[in-house]
Amino acid sequence: MDKLGDAARHWQELRRDHRIGQLVFAVTRLIQKYAFLRRGVWRMVSKEQRQHSGLRRMSTVQWDTFTGSAPCKSVLLRTLHPAFMARFLKEIVAGIRQTRAALRSAHEVDFSRKGIWRR
């Protein structure tokens, strides 16, 4: 009876992790769909990889997501960490600003509050 109870608990944990994995991969697909989100991921990972020490939050989340080397619950909880979210949001905003600046200089477009107009 005890072995059966252990197997049932294990099965329930696997089912829960599978549902969490579906959420994680839905967010992954969303990131892949939008360039500004992909740019945020790229900026965050590239800065982490240049570090000699410190936490590489996005890098480890990506590694664990795509290799399956950690439970999906662990991956999800790490992405919900305030430091992770703040850094990701910061890199998304920085990427948007960088893109706007590049567009402005390349096409001489003014992104003022009044709208977009050619000079």
N, C-alpha and C positions, 0 to 999 in steps of 0.2 A: 504494500500500500504506500509506503514512504517513497519508493522509487517512482511510482506512478504520480504522486504529488509533486516530486521534483521535476519530472518530465513535463507536467502540466504548467508549472511555474516557468520553466525554461521556454516552453512553447509560447506562453503569454508574453514573455520578454522579447522573444524574436518577432512576434506579431507587432508589438508596440514599436520596436526599433524599425521594422519595415514601414510602418505608417509614418514615422518621423523621417525616414529616408525618402519617402515620396515627397514630403514637404521640402526637404533639403534639395532634392533634384528639381523640384518645381521652381525654387528660387534660383538654382543654377541656370535653368532654361531661361528664366526672366533676365538674368544678367547677360546671358549670351545674346539675347534679342536686342538689347539697347547698347549703343556704342558708348554712351556716357558712363554706364555702369561697368562695361568691360574696361574702359579707360581707368576707372577708379580702382578696379582689381589690379590692373597692370601697374599703376603707379605705386600701389601699396606693396605688391610683391617685389617690384624692382628696388624700392627703397629698403625693404627688409633684407634682400639678398646682398646689398652693399654693406650692411652692418657686419661688424666682426663679433658683436655680442648683443645680447638683448633678446626679447621675445620676437619670434617671427610668427605672429598670429595668423595672418592670411596664408602664408606659405604652408604652415602645418595643417590648417583647415583644408586647403586644397589637396594636399598630399593624402590626408586621411579620407577625404571624400572620394577621390578618384581611385585610390588603391583599396579602400575598404579596410584599412588597417586599424580603424577605431570604430566603435559603435556610433551610429548616426545620432543618438542622443548626446553623446559627448561632443560631436561636431556642432550640433545645433546650440548646445549650451555655450560653447566657446564663441560662436558668432553673436550671441546675445550679451556677451560681456561688454560693459560700458566702454572700456578702452578700445575694443575691437570696433564697435559701432561708431564711436567718435572718430577714430582714425579713418575708417572707410568713408564716412560722410565727408570728412575733411578732404580726402583724396578725390572724391567725386566732384566736389565744388571746385577744387583747384584745377581739375581736368577740364571742367566746363569753362572756367575763366581763361585757361590757356588756349582752348579751342576758339573761344570768342575773340581773343586778342589776335590769334593767327588769322582768323577770317577777316577781321578788321583791316589788318595790314595787307593781306593778300588781295582783297577785293575792294578795299577802300570803302567799307560799309560802316556806317555809324549806328551802333546799337544804343541809342539814347532812349530815355523814357518816353519820348514822343513817337517812337517807332523806328523802323528800319528805313533808311533813305540813303540814296547815293549822293556823294559830294559833288 
